[in-house]
Amino acid sequence: MHFEEEIKLLLSSRHLIIYIITDEEERLEYTISQITQRDCQYSIYSWDFIDGYYNNPNYVKQAIRNPLGALEFIDNLESKTPKIFFLKDFHVFINDISIIRKLKNLYRSLKKSNSHIVICASEIQIPILLRENITLLEFPLPNYQEIKAELKRLFSVLQMNSDLFLEDLVIAYKGFSIERIRRSIAKVILSDRSLDDIINIISEEKKQLIQQTDILEFYNSTNKLEDIGGLVNLKDWLTKRTDSFSKQAQNYGIPSPRGVLLVGIQGTGKSLSAKAISQHWGIPLLKLDVGKIFAGIVGQSEERMRSMIKLSEQSAPCILWIDEIDKAFTKLTSSNDSGTTNRILSSLLTWLSEKESQVFIVATANNVLSLPAELLRKGRFDEIFFLDLPNFQERSSIFQIHLMKVRPLTWRNYNIAYLSNLTDNFSGAEIKQAIIEAMHNAFYEKRDFTTEDISIVIHEFIPLSFTDQESIYTLQSWAKSGKIRFA
């Protein structure tokens, strides 16, 4: 439901204390003012800690630096017209016992006067004693149409023709507040740059905005699909969806792809694939450290999960990379932490199933057998791909890719077929490490490395896959039965 429709419904259905989460108090105050003037005919009384009540000439500077006095003012006001009391930053005071008691008492009197309290807060700080009395609502960041209207207004004021690049700027500014857009557009206009440079400047600002949260990391990727040896099915699946987030795809009626779960032992290219998708599709990559979701304070983990989802959707279209998801959501840990893991998992599963935003999830897991069955159910991801140990042809491709990077002119001098035969049960990462180790040995002896140097390292190497045969056999059987797909 659109925010304006939701706030009108709450007011008309006698939700007396409404707690709204936002960092845009000026825009929220303007929005509520517009709603009430147009549809509801409420009088608005605004209060903040420094200025007290300030927008009504009869009550200017009432309750300065006095949050309890701000509530007593509401209680003592005798006007019978419907009123909205807009209290800024009131979450800072709301856990005080006198404020809690006063709000509970006010709740009864507000029913008789058809008045409402709107608390504008930057975070959730609702005491348990008030949860039955308060309705929580989130004020969304500006949508596509609002950003477009604001940019048109700004360009009109600046007397600039924006038709050529308006759409690109609207997409780039998605996830910004109106105030941030105003500051940013002033900076990019004064910089006198090309459109590509302007988009890069905005992307850098978005990167800084995301990293300030300490939940998501804005990940710069230079890897390409061509850097991955093998994984033919996965690369074909991804290539067919290259333009799935475009306007043309939306007009065609194609739903945006939801995401993939990549499973397999370490070193088979799961993380590399996540990075390459971002580069291939040309959309930003956000990396989630699941460990940062789980905080020590009760309730904070759930708040961080909500923030992660909000940030991801604000940055759409984007790729959300959840690395090693099996370490956070395992059958073993979900029952011994007072239910926090179960609640976080439930929030994630609900979002995966219901999300309509253009956030493509790439989740990776080494030990898929430890994952809860709910996470593997159809509908959470578009596909589950098993990244098996590379076969002979794939190993040859991996050797070629890595040798071409370090010896672009002489890579054909190496006996790739011979080396590929030697590396049965090796992962792609282990093949790369064997080449690096051979280079170190040869560099120490002040000569170029050879096929023989790589061969010596391979014979001394014990592949990690020998320690994880149970998982490999299980995943291979799932892939053969069609439960998941070979990558």
N, C-alpha and C positions, 0 to 999 in steps of 0.2 A: 504494500500500500504506500502511496506517495505520502511524504511527511505532512504536507498541509492537510490532506484528507484525514490522516491519523490524529493530528492534534485537534482538529475540529470535532472528530468523533469522541475523543477523550473529554473535551470540554462539555459537549452536549450530553454525555453519559455520566456526568457528575464525578469524574475522577478529579479529586480536589487538590491533591499535591502531586505535581508532575516533575520528575527529576530528569533533566535532559543533558546528555553527555555531548560536549562539543568544546573545541578550542576557538570557535568563531562566535563569541558572544554578541558582537555588533551585528553580524548577519542574522543570528537567531532572533535578536531583539527586533530587528527590522521586519523579519518574516512574520513573527507573531503580531506585530503592530499592523501589518498589511492584512493578515487573516481577520483580526478582530474588527478593523475598520470596514472591511468589505462584507463580512458574513455574520459576525457575532455581536458587534456593538458593545464590547467590553471597554471599560476604562482601564488604562495600564498605569501602574505605579512601579517605577524601577528603583532599586536600591543597590548600592555597593558600600563596602566597608569605609572607604575614605570620604565619599561625598554624601552618604546617607541617601534619603529619597531626593531625587533631583529633577524629575520631568513634570512635576505638577507644581505650579507657582504657589499654591496654598500650603505646600508641605515641604518646601525646599530645605535641605539640611536636617531634616528630622532623622533621628537615630544614627547620627555620625559615629562611627567606630563602636557601634552597639548592636550586635546581631540579635540579642534578646529583645532590645528595644524595637528593632525592626518588626519582630513578631507581635510585640505588644501594640504597636501602631496599627497593625492589621486588626487586632482584637478590638481596639477602641474606636476604629473608624465607623461612623454611624450612617454613612451614605448607603442608600438601598440599591443603587445601580450596580449591575454585575461588574466585578472587578477582577483583574489579573495582577498579582503582585510578583514582579520579576526580580528575583534575588540572585545577584551575581556572586560566584565563588562561595556559595553558602555551604558547600560540602566541607570547607575548612572548619566550620563551627558545629556541624550537625551531630557530632558524636558527644558533645557536651550534654550532661544529663538534664540541665535546665532547658536547653534547646529541644531535646527529645520530648520532655514533658509538655513544654509549651506547644509544640507542633501537634501532639496528641490531643491536647485540649482544644486547639484551634480547629482541628479536623471536625469536631462536632459543630462549632459555630459557623464554619464555612458552608455547611450543608444548608443552613437557614438563609444565608445571604447570597447564594448562587455566585460565590467568588472562588478563585483558585489561586494557589501558589505555584509558580514555576521556578524551580531551582536550576540555575545554569551552572554546570560543573564540568571540569576538565577530566575528572576520573570518578569512578564509582566508590562512594564512601557512605553507603546507606547502613545505619545501625540495625541490628536484628530487631530491636523493639519497634522500628518504624516500617518494617518491610510490608506489613499488611496495609499500611496507610499510603504508601508511596508507589506511584507508577513510573517505571523506568522507560526512557525513550532515548534513542540516539538520533542526533541531528546529522544527516548525511552531508558529506562534502558535495560541492556543486556538481551536478550531472552535466552531460554533454551539452544540453540546450542552454543551461545556465552559464557555462563557461563560454559558449559561443556568443551569447547575448552580452556578456561582460566584455569580451574582446572586441566585439563590434562597437560597443559604447566607447571603449578606450581609444580605438582607432579613429572613431568619429571626432572625439575631443582633440586628438592629435592631428586631425585632418589628413589621415593616411589611407591609401587604398589597400585593403587587406584581402581582397577577393582571391588573389593568387595563392596565398599560403594560409588562409584562415583555418581550413580543415586540418592541416598538419599541426598547427599550433594548438587547436582544441584537443587533439589526441595527445599531444606532448604534455599538455597541462593537466591532464586527468590525474586526480589524486592531490591536487593543490587546493588550498583554500583560496577564496576570492582575494584576501589581503596579500597572500604570497604571489598570486598571479599579477596583481597590480605592481608589486615591488619588482618582480622578475621582468615584466614587460618593459618597465622603465629602464632597467639595466640593459636588456638586449637591444632596445631601440637606440640607446646612447652608444652602444658598442659598434654600430654600423657594420654588421656582419652579414654574410650570406645566410640563406635559409638553413643550409646544412650546419653551419656554425652555430646558429641560434638554437636549433634542435639539440645540438651537442651540449650547449650551455644549460638548457633546460634539463637534459638528462643528468648532467652533473649535479644540478640542484636537487633533483629527485633522489639521486644516489645519497647525497648528504642527509636529506630528510629521512630516508629509510634507515640509514646507519645510526642516526641519533636514537632510534628506538631500542637498540641493542637486542633485537629479536631476529631480524632478518639482515642478511648481508647482500648488498648489491654486487653481483659477481660479474666481472669483465671476462668474457671468453673469447679466445682467438682460435680455438679448436674447430675443425671442420669435419663433416661426415667422412671426407676422404682420408682423414687422419686415422680412421678406425679400420682395422683389418677384419674382414669377414662381416658377420651380422647382416647378411643380405636381406633377410626378411624385415628386420627392424628398420634398416635404412630405406627400404622400399616403402614401408608403411608411413614413415615420416615424410618422405619426399612427396607422396601423394597428398599430404596435408599441409604443404608449404604455405599455401595462401588461404588456409581455412579461417583465419581471423580477419580477412579483408572484407570491405564493403560488398564486393562482388559476391563473395561466398554467402554473406547474410542475405543479399537480395535473391540469391539462388535458392535459399531455404535450408542450407546445410547448417545443422547445429555445430557449434564450436567443439572441437575435440576436448575431452575431459582430462585425459592423462594416461600414463602408463606406469606399471610397476615392473621394474627390472630386477630379476632375481638371478643369483648365481654366486659362485665363490669369488673371493677377492682377486682382482687383477684381470677380470674378463672384459672390462670396458664399460662398466655401468656408469661411473662418474664421468668418464670421458664422453659418453653418449649424451648425458645431461647437458654438458657444456657445448657439445657440437650442435644440439637441437637449437639452442639459443642463437648461435651464429648462423645456422642454416635458415632459420625462419626469420631472423632479423628482429627479434623481440627480446626485451631485457630478461636476465636470469637473476632470480632472487633465491638465495640459499638459506634454508632454515636449519639452524642447529637445534635439534629437538631438546637437547639438554637444557637450553636456555628457557624453554617453556616451563619446566618444572622448577618452581621457586620454593623457598623455604616457608613463606608466610601462607597460612591457610587462606584459600580463595584466590591467591595471586596467580597460581598456575592457570586457572580458568580464565582470568582476566588477560593473561598473556596470550592464550590461545585465541581469544576474541580479537585482540589487537593484531595478531598475526594474520588472521582471516581478513580483517578490515584493511590492513596495509596491502595485502596481496590484491584485493579487489580494487583498491584505489589505484594500483599500478597497472591494472589490466589494459591491454593484453600483455601478459607476461608469462614466464615459466617459473613455477615454484619447485625448487629442487629440495626434496626431503631426503637427505643422505642417511643411509644405514637406519632406516625406520625400525628395523627389527631390534635395535638396541634399546629403544624407548618403549615399544609396545610388544612385550613378550608375555606368553602364558604364565611365566613364573612370577613376574613383577606385578601383574595387574591385580593381585589379591592381597598384597601385603603392605600397602601404603595408604591405608584409610580410604581407599576408593578413588584417590586422585587420578591415578592412571586410567581407571575405567571411565571417569568423567571426561578426561581429556580425549580419550579414544572415542567416546560417544559423540563429542562435539565434532571431532574430525570426520567421523563416518557420516554424520548427518550432513555436514558441509559437502563432502565428496559426492553424496547422493543427490543433493538438492541444488548445488550451486549453479547459477545461470551466468555468472561473470566469465570473462574470457581469461581465466587462469588455468593454464595447462600444468598439471601435476606430474612431476617425474620423481617417483619414489624408488629408492634402491634398497635392496636387502641382501645380506650375505647368507643368513640362516633363515630361510623361509619357513622351515618346519616349526620355528618358535613363534611365528606370527599368529595372532588370533584369526580364527576362521572367518570372522565378519569382514576383515580387511581384504580377504581374497575373493569375496563374493562378487558375482557379476553386477555391474552397475556402479561400483566404486571407481573402477578404471575402465578405459576403453579396451585395453589389452594387458595381459600379463606376459612378459617375454622372459624366457629362460636363456641366459647367456652361458652357453656350454663352453667347455674347453675347446679351443680352436682345432679344427681338423687340419689335414696336411695342406690343403689349398689356402686355408685361412692363415696358417702359420707362415706360409710362403709370403702371403700378402703383408703380414705384420713385419717380417724380416725386411721386406723391400721398403716399407714405409719408413722404418727407423734407420736403415742404412742410407736411404736417399737423403735423410735429414742431415746426417753427419758426414757422408761422403757423396755429395750430389753428382760428382763427376766420375767416380770410380766404383760406385756401388755394384756394377755388373761384374766386377772382379771377384766378388764373393760367391761361394757355392751355396746359394740359397736352398736349393733342393736337398743337398746333403744336410745342412743345418736343420731344415724343417723335419727331416726324417729322425734326427736325433732328439727332437724336442716334443715327442709324444707325451701328453699329460702336462705340458707346460701351459701356463696362462700367458696372455699377451704381455702383462706387466713383467712376468718372469723372463720372457724373451728379451724385452727391452733391457732388463737389468743384466742379463748375460752379456749383451753387447757392450754396455757401459763398463762392466767389470773387465772385459777383454781389452777395452780401450785404456783403462787405468794400468793394466799390466804392461801393455806395449809402450805406453807413454813413459812409464818408469824406466824401460830399457831403451828409450830414445829412438823409437822406430814406429812405423805405422802398424796398426793391428791387422790381423789376417783371419781367414776362415779357421785356421788351426787354433788361433788364440780363443776364438769363440767356442770352438769344439771342446777345448780343455776345460773352460768354465762350465759348459753344459754337463760334462761328465762328472764334475764335482758337485753339481747342483741337485738338491732334493726338492722337487716341486711341492708346493703347498697342497696341491690337490690330493696327495696321498693321505693327508690327515683329515680329509672331508669327504670320503667316499660315500658315506651314507646319504648325505644331502644331494650329492651329484646323481646317484642312482635313483633317488626319489624324484628329483626334478626331471631327469631324463624320461622316467616312466610317465610322469604327468604330461610332459610335452608330447610323447608318442601317443598318448590316449586322447590328446586334444584339449585337456583341461587348461593348459597354458600353451603358448606358442614358442617354438624355437626362434631365437633371434637370428 
